[in-house]
Amino acid sequence: MVRHLIRALVRRVVELGGVRSDRERPMLDSIELGVRCLLLRPEPAPERLAALLSPRELEIARLVGLGHTNRTIAAVLDISLYTVSTHLRRIFAKLGVSTRAAMVAVLSGNPHLFDVEVTKARDYPHDDDDR
């Protein structure tokens, strides 16, 4: 039975080209002798995902996670709104997400993500119109 499962696993990995094609699809789903064998590829650890981000992208992700708007982030980091949006698009692409909430959810398992110190001695502007 073990050899059969290993062969099925190898076939499945080859079919996927070594990369998971769909997050919900198992690598192996087999019933042997009345026992369902389900093999899932583990999700990357939040620390590994955070390592994909540049220091500036990580800083922006932290500020988003703390609830700040794009406008506030731009003011605090002294960059344009367009630059903040560009960084967010790149972060979303690297993490495979499409919303701020999904980005924070993916990265929230990293215990050090929100250990942030303010890098500029500025008060945050208060606005909510550009999230």
SVG drawing of the C-alpha trace seen along z (x, -y; Angstrom):
<svg xmlns="http://www.w3.org/2000/svg" viewBox="-14 -65 29 68">
<polyline fill="none" stroke="black" stroke-width="0.4" points="0.0,0.0 2.8,-2.4 4.5,-1.9 1.2,-2.6 0.7,-5.8 4.3,-6.9 3.8,-6.2 0.5,-8.1 2.2,-11.0 5.1,-11.2 2.6,-11.1 0.6,-13.9 3.7,-16.1 4.8,-15.5 1.3,-16.5 1.5,-19.7 5.0,-20.4 6.2,-20.5 3.9,-23.5 0.4,-23.6 -2.0,-24.7 -5.0,-25.3 -4.9,-26.1 -7.9,-23.8 -6.8,-20.8 -5.0,-18.1 -1.8,-16.6 -3.1,-13.1 -6.6,-11.9 -6.8,-8.2 -8.9,-5.5 -6.9,-2.4 -8.6,0.5 -11.4,-1.8 -9.0,-4.5 -8.9,-7.9 -5.4,-9.2 -5.3,-12.9 -2.0,-14.7 -2.0,-18.5 1.0,-20.7 1.5,-22.9 1.0,-26.6 4.3,-28.5 5.0,-29.9 4.2,-33.6 7.9,-34.2 8.8,-32.8 6.1,-34.9 7.3,-38.0 10.9,-37.2 9.6,-37.7 8.9,-41.4 11.5,-44.2 12.1,-46.2 9.9,-49.0 7.1,-46.6 7.3,-45.1 7.1,-48.5 4.0,-49.4 2.4,-46.0 3.0,-46.7 1.3,-50.1 -1.6,-48.7 -1.9,-46.0 -2.0,-48.7 -5.0,-50.2 -3.5,-53.2 -4.8,-54.5 -2.7,-54.9 -2.7,-58.7 -1.4,-58.3 1.3,-55.8 2.4,-58.2 2.6,-61.1 4.5,-59.1 7.0,-57.7 7.2,-60.9 6.3,-59.1 3.5,-59.7 0.1,-57.9 1.0,-56.4 4.2,-54.9 2.2,-53.4 -0.3,-51.9 2.5,-50.5 4.1,-48.8 0.7,-47.4 0.2,-45.9 3.6,-44.3 2.9,-43.0 -0.4,-41.5 1.2,-39.8 4.0,-38.3 1.6,-37.0 -1.1,-35.9 -3.8,-38.1 -6.1,-40.8 -7.1,-42.8 -5.6,-44.6 -7.5,-42.3 -6.1,-39.1 -2.6,-40.5 -2.8,-41.1 -4.4,-37.7 -1.6,-36.0 1.1,-37.9 -0.5,-37.9 0.9,-34.6 4.4,-36.2 4.9,-37.2 7.3,-40.0 5.3,-41.6 3.7,-44.3 6.8,-44.9 7.1,-48.4 8.6,-51.5 7.7,-54.8 10.5,-55.8 9.5,-59.4 8.6,-61.7 5.4,-62.9 1.8,-62.7 -0.3,-60.6 -2.8,-62.6 -6.4,-61.5 -8.3,-60.6 -10.3,-57.6 -11.2,-58.4 -8.4,-56.5 -8.4,-52.9"/>
</svg>
